[in-house]
Amino acid sequence: MGLRKKISVYLVGILAVLALLTLAALRWSSHQKAAELEDLEARADFYRLMVTLQVSTTGLNGTLKSWANRTELYDYFVDRRSRFLENELSAEALAVADVDFLTLMDTSGNLIGMTEVPGANGETPAIEGMQKMSHDYPTHARLFRGASGCGVVKVKTHVAMVCFSPTYNSRGKGPARGFLVIGRWVDGETIRQVSEVTGLTFEIVDLPNEPKTALPQRLSGNIFRPDVVQIAEHQHALELRSPVTNIFGQDIGEIRMHWPRKLDQLVDRSNQITQGVVVALIVVCGVLLMLLLDQLVVRRLNLLREELSQIVDSRRWAGQVSVHGMDELASLARYARELVTIVREQVEDLKNLSQTDALTGLPNRRAFDERLSHILAQHARQKLSAALILMDVDHFKKYNDSYGHPAGDAALQKVAQCLRTSLRRELDLPARVGGEEFAVLLQGVTAEQAFAAAENIRHNLQNLGVVHAANPPVGVMTLSLGVAVVTEGDNVRSIYLRADEALYQAKASGRNQVSQM
């Protein structure tokens, strides 16, 4: 896998992990906060609902007070032959006052009169139920002097709001002669009206068991117990529950409110939007980062690799590294340039060493043969004249035996210097091709010019006067030279053979002379 693919895979993986962790943290945090806010808002709405239901008893209590202090009713408890109940507190009168039923009891709890507005099907559930509870009101009145109040009662499966008060004369004085209880059913219409006012959906559910007998307590009028609220979480709504307490402090039902989880749904939608935005940002950032890395790293690395590859493949260490900048990659390229320069210099040094004679500094046999091959090829194409001169130091072995090898090396260096000074043209190439053997390549010369150049070399070395007692008759170091002019069809071997043959003739003729083939 290439560097670009690796960077892309790793970058996408890291960004994906970061995105997942970020989204998970945001989702968890937002849902936790939404749950806390929903709990607070749901409880506040539930409390508002209970207050609204509780306040709905206010009107009923006002009706109760106006009726409980009527002199006619006060007198009715004494003279029960009166038709007051039928005339003033009839079912029609109750309906006009928005009261569903009315109960009259004496101070002992005996039921002395009751009126109920029949239901849609003619049912009158309050008559039976109120008879069972009639003795509870006087009991509370005796235990708690002047006890009165409002609350709810349960009649079979029906729940009603009731208000209870002793009866007095119109001035509110005198001993109580009995008790008045009026009620209003908490039915579907009541629930609908409260739902419209509060904007909340709820229901009052009957408890299957009969309420347990509670210890006598002062009537508080509290229908609900806001301190006992249970919350059940569902996917799209919260269900809040609280007991419904009757007028005597007994749990007779349960109010249940369904509160839609708008915040949680809003958080879900917000999270979906956030998720889309995060994914889009990651994609954009990922693409920009990959483009940036590609521009700053991958492309420059590829350029560096291609340039180094071309330099290595050239086998001449030619070319340059063009990556620049002020970062670590530029530093790497700078070191690469320095390394290429060092290698190029070392290659040149090795090349020079491989083609240069270490003792004399002249080109060696390898360099000389390469140049000779080039000249022969040039002659074949362009018919450019050239000549080869081979030469030997006369009696050089005797010179070493007489003066020692160090002196012999010094003498060879003098011969090399003589060749350099004797050859003035740039195209002329002197070389050391053996122990005491030297050679010269001449370009653009005739046979006569080649012979004259060889004779000049011989003459110059002799004039140096390097003492060589074992080389009579002159007593100085001399050269024997053979000259061969390049002809049609010559190759390295053939031209060498003719020059060597000419050199042999010069030696055979007495040395210190030039012979030409």
C-alpha positions as CSV (number, residue, x, y, z in Angstrom):
1,M,0.0,0.0,0.0
2,G,1.4,3.4,-1.0
3,L,2.0,6.3,1.4
4,R,-1.0,8.2,0.0
5,K,-3.4,5.3,0.6
6,K,-2.0,4.6,4.1
7,I,-2.3,8.3,5.1
8,S,-5.8,8.4,3.6
9,V,-6.9,5.2,5.5
10,Y,-5.4,6.2,8.8
11,L,-6.7,9.8,8.5
12,V,-10.3,8.6,7.6
13,G,-10.1,6.0,10.5
14,I,-8.9,8.6,13.0
15,L,-11.6,11.1,11.9
16,A,-14.3,8.5,11.9
17,V,-13.4,7.4,15.5
18,L,-13.3,11.0,16.7
19,A,-16.6,11.6,15.0
20,L,-18.2,8.6,16.6
21,L,-16.8,9.5,20.1
22,T,-17.9,13.2,19.6
23,L,-21.4,12.3,18.5
24,A,-21.8,9.7,21.2
25,A,-20.7,12.2,23.8
26,L,-23.0,14.9,22.4
27,R,-25.9,12.5,22.2
28,W,-25.4,11.2,25.8
29,S,-25.0,14.8,27.1
30,S,-27.9,16.2,25.2
31,H,-30.2,13.4,26.2
32,Q,-29.2,13.7,29.8
33,K,-29.8,17.4,29.8
34,A,-33.1,16.9,28.0
35,A,-34.2,14.3,30.5
36,E,-33.5,16.6,33.4
37,L,-35.4,19.5,31.8
38,E,-38.2,17.2,30.8
39,D,-38.5,15.9,34.4
40,L,-38.6,19.5,35.7
41,E,-41.1,20.7,33.1
42,A,-43.3,17.6,33.4
43,R,-43.4,17.9,37.2
44,A,-44.3,21.6,36.9
45,D,-47.1,20.9,34.4
46,F,-48.3,18.0,36.6
47,Y,-48.4,20.4,39.6
48,R,-50.2,23.0,37.5
49,L,-52.8,20.4,36.5
50,M,-53.4,19.4,40.1
51,V,-53.8,23.0,41.2
52,T,-56.3,23.6,38.4
53,L,-58.3,20.6,39.4
54,Q,-58.1,21.7,43.1
55,V,-59.2,25.2,42.2
56,S,-62.3,23.8,40.4
57,T,-63.7,23.1,43.8
58,T,-63.7,26.8,44.7
59,G,-67.0,27.5,42.8
60,L,-68.6,24.4,44.5
61,N,-67.5,25.7,47.9
62,G,-69.0,29.1,47.2
63,T,-72.3,27.4,46.4
64,L,-72.1,25.4,49.5
65,K,-71.6,28.4,51.8
66,S,-74.5,30.3,50.3
67,W,-76.8,27.3,50.8
68,A,-75.5,26.2,54.2
69,N,-76.4,29.5,55.8
70,R,-79.9,29.8,54.5
71,T,-82.5,30.2,57.2
72,E,-85.1,28.2,55.3
73,L,-82.7,25.2,55.2
74,Y,-81.8,25.8,58.9
75,D,-85.5,25.6,59.7
76,Y,-86.0,22.6,57.5
77,F,-84.0,20.4,59.8
78,V,-86.7,21.2,62.5
79,D,-89.8,21.1,60.4
80,R,-89.3,18.4,57.8
81,R,-92.8,18.6,56.7
82,S,-91.9,21.6,54.7
83,R,-91.6,21.2,50.9
84,F,-88.4,23.3,50.9
85,L,-86.3,20.4,49.6
86,E,-88.6,19.7,46.7
87,N,-89.1,23.3,45.9
88,E,-85.7,25.0,46.5
89,L,-83.2,22.1,46.2
90,S,-84.8,20.1,43.4
91,A,-82.8,18.4,40.6
92,E,-83.5,21.3,38.3
93,A,-82.2,23.8,40.9
94,L,-79.0,21.7,41.3
95,A,-78.5,21.5,37.5
96,V,-78.8,25.3,37.3
97,A,-76.2,25.7,40.1
98,D,-73.9,23.2,38.3
99,V,-74.3,20.7,41.2
100,D,-74.9,17.0,40.6
101,F,-76.1,15.9,44.0
102,L,-77.0,17.2,47.5
103,T,-77.3,15.4,50.8
104,L,-78.8,16.5,54.1
105,M,-77.9,14.8,57.4
106,D,-78.8,15.5,61.0
107,T,-76.1,15.8,63.6
108,S,-76.1,12.1,64.2
109,G,-75.4,11.3,60.5
110,N,-78.9,10.2,59.7
111,L,-79.8,10.9,56.1
112,I,-82.8,13.2,56.1
113,G,-82.8,14.2,52.5
114,M,-81.0,13.8,49.2
115,T,-81.4,15.1,45.6
116,E,-79.4,14.0,42.6
117,V,-79.4,15.1,39.0
118,P,-79.9,11.8,37.0
119,G,-77.2,10.9,34.5
120,A,-77.7,10.4,30.8
121,N,-79.1,6.9,31.4
122,G,-81.1,8.0,34.5
123,E,-78.6,6.5,36.9
124,T,-78.2,8.0,40.4
125,P,-75.1,6.5,41.9
126,A,-74.7,9.2,44.6
127,I,-77.8,8.1,46.5
128,E,-76.4,4.7,47.5
129,G,-72.9,5.8,48.0
130,M,-73.7,8.8,50.2
131,Q,-75.8,6.7,52.5
132,K,-72.7,4.6,53.3
133,M,-70.6,7.7,54.1
134,S,-73.2,9.8,55.8
135,H,-71.9,8.9,59.3
136,D,-68.4,10.0,58.5
137,Y,-69.2,13.7,58.2
138,P,-70.8,14.1,61.7
139,T,-67.9,12.1,63.2
140,H,-65.4,14.6,61.8
141,A,-67.6,17.5,62.9
142,R,-67.6,16.2,66.5
143,L,-63.9,15.5,66.5
144,F,-62.9,18.8,64.9
145,R,-65.3,21.5,66.0
146,G,-66.7,23.4,63.0
147,A,-65.1,21.0,60.6
148,S,-65.9,21.7,56.9
149,G,-64.1,21.5,53.6
150,C,-63.9,20.2,50.1
151,G,-62.4,17.2,48.5
152,V,-63.4,14.1,46.5
153,V,-65.3,11.0,47.3
154,K,-65.6,7.7,45.5
155,V,-68.9,6.2,44.8
156,K,-68.5,2.8,43.3
157,T,-66.2,3.5,40.4
158,H,-67.2,7.2,40.1
159,V,-65.3,10.1,41.6
160,A,-67.0,13.3,42.7
161,M,-65.8,16.6,44.1
162,V,-67.7,17.3,47.3
163,C,-67.9,20.2,49.8
164,F,-69.1,19.6,53.3
165,S,-70.4,22.1,56.0
166,P,-72.6,22.2,59.1
167,T,-75.8,24.3,58.6
168,Y,-76.4,27.6,60.4
169,N,-79.0,30.4,60.1
170,S,-78.5,33.2,57.7
171,R,-76.3,35.1,60.2
172,G,-74.1,32.0,60.6
173,K,-74.9,31.7,64.2
174,G,-76.7,29.3,66.4
175,P,-76.0,25.6,67.0
176,A,-75.6,23.5,63.9
177,R,-78.8,21.5,63.2
178,G,-77.3,19.3,60.5
179,F,-74.9,18.9,57.7
180,L,-75.0,19.8,54.0
181,V,-72.9,17.9,51.4
182,I,-73.0,18.9,47.7
183,G,-71.0,17.3,44.9
184,R,-70.1,17.4,41.3
185,W,-69.0,14.3,39.3
186,V,-65.5,14.3,37.8
187,D,-66.6,13.0,34.4
188,G,-65.3,13.1,30.9
189,E,-66.6,16.6,30.4
190,T,-64.8,17.8,33.5
191,I,-61.6,16.3,32.3
192,R,-62.0,17.8,28.8
193,Q,-62.6,21.2,30.2
194,V,-59.5,21.1,32.4
195,S,-57.5,19.7,29.6
196,E,-58.5,22.6,27.4
197,V,-57.6,25.1,30.1
198,T,-54.2,23.5,31.0
199,G,-53.4,22.0,27.6
200,L,-52.5,18.8,29.3
201,T,-53.7,15.2,28.7
202,F,-54.7,13.3,31.8
203,E,-57.1,10.8,33.2
204,I,-58.3,9.7,36.7
205,V,-58.1,6.0,37.1
206,D,-60.1,4.1,39.7
207,L,-58.2,1.9,42.2
208,P,-59.6,-1.6,42.2
209,N,-59.5,-2.0,46.0
210,E,-61.8,-0.3,48.4
211,P,-60.1,2.5,50.3
212,K,-58.8,1.6,53.7
213,T,-60.2,3.2,56.8
214,A,-58.1,6.1,57.7
215,L,-57.5,7.6,61.1
216,P,-59.6,10.6,61.8
217,Q,-57.9,13.9,60.7
218,R,-58.9,17.4,60.0
219,L,-60.3,18.0,56.5
220,S,-57.6,19.6,54.4
221,G,-59.4,19.8,51.1
222,N,-56.3,18.5,49.3
223,I,-57.4,16.2,46.5
224,F,-53.9,15.2,45.4
225,R,-50.6,14.4,47.0
226,P,-48.0,16.3,45.0
227,D,-45.2,14.9,47.2
228,V,-46.0,11.4,45.9
229,V,-45.4,11.5,42.1
230,Q,-44.1,8.6,40.1
231,I,-42.7,9.1,36.6
232,A,-42.5,6.3,34.0
233,E,-40.4,6.9,30.9
234,H,-41.6,5.8,27.5
235,Q,-40.1,6.5,24.1
236,H,-42.3,9.4,23.1
237,A,-43.9,10.4,26.4
238,L,-43.6,10.6,30.2
239,E,-46.4,9.2,32.3
240,L,-46.8,10.9,35.7
241,R,-48.9,9.3,38.4
242,S,-50.1,10.6,41.8
243,P,-52.7,9.3,44.2
244,V,-56.2,10.9,44.4
245,T,-57.2,11.3,48.1
246,N,-60.8,11.5,49.2
247,I,-62.1,14.0,51.7
248,F,-61.2,11.8,54.6
249,G,-57.5,11.3,53.6
250,Q,-58.0,7.9,51.8
251,D,-56.4,7.0,48.4
252,I,-59.4,6.3,46.2
253,G,-57.8,6.6,42.7
254,E,-54.9,7.8,40.7
255,I,-54.4,10.7,38.3
256,R,-52.3,9.9,35.3
257,M,-50.9,12.6,33.0
258,H,-49.3,11.8,29.6
259,W,-46.6,14.4,28.9
260,P,-45.1,14.3,25.3
261,R,-41.4,14.3,25.3
262,K,-40.9,17.2,23.0
263,L,-37.4,18.0,24.2
264,D,-36.2,14.5,23.7
265,Q,-37.6,14.5,20.2
266,L,-36.1,17.9,19.5
267,V,-32.8,16.6,20.8
268,D,-33.1,13.6,18.4
269,R,-33.7,16.0,15.5
270,S,-30.9,18.3,16.6
271,N,-28.6,15.3,17.0
272,Q,-29.5,14.2,13.5
273,I,-28.7,17.6,12.1
274,T,-25.5,17.7,14.2
275,Q,-24.6,14.3,13.0
276,G,-25.0,15.5,9.4
277,V,-23.0,18.6,10.0
278,V,-20.2,16.7,11.8
279,V,-20.1,14.1,9.0
280,A,-20.0,16.9,6.4
281,L,-17.3,18.7,8.4
282,I,-15.3,15.5,8.8
283,V,-15.5,14.8,5.1
284,V,-14.5,18.4,4.2
285,C,-11.7,18.4,6.8
286,G,-10.6,15.0,5.7
287,V,-10.4,16.0,2.0
288,L,-8.6,19.2,2.9
289,L,-6.2,17.4,5.1
290,M,-5.5,14.8,2.5
291,L,-5.0,17.4,-0.1
292,L,-2.7,19.3,2.2
293,L,-0.7,16.2,3.1
294,D,-0.6,15.3,-0.5
295,Q,0.7,18.7,-1.4
296,L,3.2,19.1,1.5
297,V,4.4,15.5,1.9
298,V,3.3,12.9,-0.6
299,R,4.0,14.8,-3.8
300,R,7.3,16.1,-2.5
301,L,8.3,12.6,-1.4
302,N,7.4,11.3,-4.8
303,L,9.4,14.0,-6.5
304,L,12.4,13.3,-4.3
305,R,12.0,9.5,-5.0
306,E,11.8,10.1,-8.8
307,E,14.8,12.4,-8.9
308,L,16.9,10.1,-6.8
309,S,15.8,7.2,-8.9
310,Q,16.9,9.1,-12.1
311,I,20.2,10.0,-10.5
312,V,20.8,6.3,-9.5
313,D,19.7,4.9,-12.8
314,S,21.9,7.3,-14.8
315,R,25.0,5.5,-13.3
316,R,26.8,8.8,-13.6
317,W,25.2,10.4,-10.6
318,A,24.1,13.3,-12.7
319,G,21.1,15.5,-11.9
320,Q,19.9,17.5,-9.0
321,V,17.3,17.2,-6.1
322,S,14.8,20.1,-6.5
323,V,12.8,19.7,-3.3
324,H,13.1,22.9,-1.3
325,G,11.4,24.5,1.8
326,M,11.9,25.1,5.5
327,D,10.5,21.9,6.9
328,E,11.9,18.4,7.8
329,L,11.3,17.1,4.3
330,A,13.4,20.0,2.9
331,S,16.1,19.1,5.3
332,L,15.9,15.5,4.1
333,A,16.2,16.7,0.5
334,R,19.2,18.9,1.5
335,Y,21.0,15.9,3.0
336,A,20.1,13.9,-0.1
337,R,21.7,16.6,-2.3
338,E,24.8,16.6,-0.2
339,L,24.9,12.8,-0.3
340,V,24.5,12.8,-4.1
341,T,27.3,15.4,-4.4
342,I,29.6,13.3,-2.2
343,V,28.8,10.2,-4.2
344,R,29.3,12.0,-7.5
345,E,32.7,13.3,-6.3
346,Q,33.7,9.9,-5.1
347,V,32.6,8.3,-8.4
348,E,34.7,10.9,-10.3
349,D,37.6,10.2,-8.0
350,L,37.2,6.5,-8.5
351,K,36.8,7.0,-12.3
352,N,40.0,9.1,-12.3
353,L,41.8,6.5,-10.2
354,S,40.7,3.8,-12.5
355,Q,41.9,5.7,-15.6
356,T,45.0,7.4,-14.1
357,D,48.4,6.1,-13.4
358,A,49.1,6.6,-9.8
359,L,52.8,7.1,-10.2
360,T,53.0,9.5,-13.2
361,G,49.5,11.1,-13.1
362,L,49.2,10.2,-16.8
363,P,46.1,8.3,-18.2
364,N,46.5,4.6,-17.8
365,R,46.1,1.8,-20.3
366,R,42.3,1.6,-19.7
367,A,41.8,5.3,-20.4
368,F,44.2,5.2,-23.3
369,D,42.3,2.3,-24.9
370,E,39.0,4.0,-24.5
371,R,40.4,7.1,-26.3
372,L,41.9,5.0,-29.0
373,S,38.6,3.2,-29.6
374,H,36.9,6.6,-29.9
375,I,39.5,7.9,-32.3
376,L,39.2,4.8,-34.5
377,A,35.4,5.1,-34.6
378,Q,35.7,8.8,-35.4
379,H,38.2,8.0,-38.3
380,A,35.7,5.4,-39.6
381,R,32.9,8.0,-39.7
382,Q,34.8,11.2,-40.6
383,K,38.1,10.0,-42.0
384,L,39.9,12.1,-39.4
385,S,43.6,11.3,-39.5
386,A,45.4,10.0,-36.3
387,A,48.6,8.3,-35.2
388,L,49.8,6.1,-32.4
389,I,53.2,6.4,-30.8
390,L,54.5,3.6,-28.5
391,M,57.8,4.1,-26.6
392,D,60.0,2.3,-24.2
393,V,62.7,3.6,-21.8
394,D,66.0,2.1,-23.0
395,H,67.6,-0.4,-20.6
396,F,65.2,0.6,-17.8
397,K,65.7,-2.7,-15.9
398,K,69.4,-1.9,-15.7
399,Y,68.6,1.6,-14.5
400,N,66.6,0.1,-11.6
401,D,69.3,-2.4,-10.8
402,S,71.9,0.4,-10.8
403,Y,70.1,3.2,-9.0
404,G,67.2,1.4,-7.2
405,H,63.5,1.4,-7.6
406,P,62.9,4.8,-6.0
407,A,65.2,6.4,-8.5
408,G,63.4,4.4,-11.3
409,D,60.1,5.8,-10.2
410,A,61.5,9.3,-10.2
411,A,62.9,8.7,-13.7
412,L,59.4,7.5,-15.0
413,Q,57.9,10.7,-13.5
414,K,60.5,12.8,-15.5
415,V,59.5,10.8,-18.7
416,A,55.8,11.7,-18.0
417,Q,56.7,15.4,-17.5
418,C,58.7,15.3,-20.8
419,L,55.7,14.0,-22.6
420,R,53.4,16.7,-21.2
421,T,55.8,19.5,-22.2
422,S,56.5,18.0,-25.6
423,L,52.8,17.8,-26.6
424,R,51.2,21.2,-26.9
425,R,47.8,20.4,-28.5
426,E,44.7,19.6,-26.4
427,L,43.8,16.6,-28.5
428,D,47.2,14.9,-28.0
429,L,47.0,12.3,-25.2
430,P,50.1,10.8,-23.5
431,A,49.7,7.7,-21.3
432,R,51.6,5.2,-19.3
433,V,50.6,1.8,-20.7
434,G,53.1,-0.5,-18.9
435,G,56.1,-0.5,-16.5
436,E,58.4,1.6,-18.6
437,E,56.1,1.7,-21.7
438,F,54.4,5.0,-22.7
439,A,52.1,5.9,-25.6
440,V,50.8,9.0,-27.3
441,L,47.7,9.5,-29.4
442,L,47.8,12.2,-32.0
443,Q,44.7,13.5,-33.9
444,G,44.6,15.5,-37.2
445,V,48.2,14.7,-38.1
446,T,49.9,13.3,-41.2
447,A,52.6,10.6,-41.0
448,E,55.4,13.2,-41.3
449,Q,53.9,15.2,-38.4
450,A,53.5,12.1,-36.3
451,F,57.1,11.2,-37.0
452,A,58.3,14.7,-36.1
453,A,56.3,14.6,-32.8
454,A,58.0,11.3,-31.9
455,E,61.4,12.7,-32.7
456,N,60.7,15.8,-30.6
457,I,59.8,13.6,-27.6
458,R,63.0,11.5,-28.0
459,H,65.1,14.6,-28.3
460,N,63.6,16.4,-25.3
461,L,64.1,13.4,-23.0
462,Q,67.7,13.0,-24.0
463,N,68.3,16.7,-23.4
464,L,67.0,16.3,-19.8
465,G,70.3,14.5,-19.1
466,V,69.0,11.9,-16.7
467,V,72.2,10.0,-16.0
468,H,72.0,6.3,-17.1
469,A,75.5,4.8,-17.1
470,A,74.1,1.4,-18.3
471,N,72.8,3.1,-21.6
472,P,75.9,3.6,-23.8
473,P,77.0,5.4,-25.8
474,V,75.1,8.6,-24.6
475,G,75.1,7.7,-20.8
476,V,71.7,9.3,-20.2
477,M,68.2,8.0,-20.3
478,T,66.7,7.7,-23.8
479,L,63.6,6.4,-25.6
480,S,62.9,4.1,-28.4
481,L,59.7,5.0,-30.3
482,G,57.4,3.3,-32.9
483,V,54.9,5.3,-34.9
484,A,51.8,3.9,-36.7
485,V,49.3,6.0,-38.7
486,V,45.7,5.0,-38.6
487,T,44.5,3.5,-41.9
488,E,41.2,2.3,-43.2
489,G,39.8,-0.7,-41.4
490,D,42.2,-0.4,-38.4
491,N,41.1,-1.6,-34.9
492,V,42.7,-1.3,-31.5
493,R,44.6,-4.6,-32.0
494,S,45.8,-3.9,-35.5
495,I,47.1,-0.4,-34.8
496,Y,48.8,-1.6,-31.6
497,L,50.5,-4.4,-33.6
498,R,51.9,-2.0,-36.2
499,A,53.1,0.5,-33.6
500,D,54.6,-2.3,-31.5
501,E,56.3,-3.6,-34.6
502,A,57.8,-0.2,-35.4
503,L,59.0,0.1,-31.7
504,Y,60.6,-3.3,-32.1
505,Q,62.5,-2.1,-35.2
506,A,63.7,1.0,-33.4
507,K,65.1,-1.2,-30.5
508,A,66.6,-3.6,-33.0
509,S,68.3,-0.8,-34.9
510,G,70.2,0.4,-31.8
511,R,67.6,2.2,-29.6
512,N,67.3,5.9,-29.0
513,Q,65.5,6.4,-32.3
514,V,62.1,6.5,-34.0
515,S,60.7,3.9,-36.4
516,Q,57.5,4.3,-38.4
517,M,55.2,1.7,-40.0
